[in-house]
Amino acid sequence: MIKTLVVLGGLTLVAMGCAHHNDVRAGVDGIHRVVIQTEDKENGSQEAIRQANHFCKEQNKYAAFVNEEAKYTGQMDEKDYNRVKTASRVAKAAGGAAYVFGGEKESNLGGVVGLGGVVADAAAGRGYTVEMKFKCQ
């Protein structure tokens, strides 16, 4: 079960890597924007920059950023959200290690713990919204 989830997660990441600038919205005044729903601000900012650069590169131009805004938009308190995300990462890592390296009992327990981490992560969702406005020059 866990091995299937790992394979599906890997395939999802590969498919997401192929999406070049799905979150870019072209503006009529030459100021475009990209809005990313993300688990954390830093990765969201990096993804927004990557998409803006790809959008402009198709026009043989480069992205010049006008402004950036990153804010928490999740359903729970931001501190609670970050605690859940941290706990889910720990559970997935510890569960995965026990599943792979443990004996039969440890492997079963590791699978349950890892799956619990996956469920908690999915329940918390993507709590941050990053919006960047840019021009292609």
PyMOL commands that set and color helices and strands:
alter all, ss='L'
color gray80, all
select helices_A, chain A and resi 2-18+41-57+78-101+104-124
alter helices_A, ss='H'
color red, helices_A
select strands_A, chain A and resi 24-25+32-38+63-72+128-136
alter strands_A, ss='S'
color yellow, strands_A
deselect
rebuild
show_as cartoon
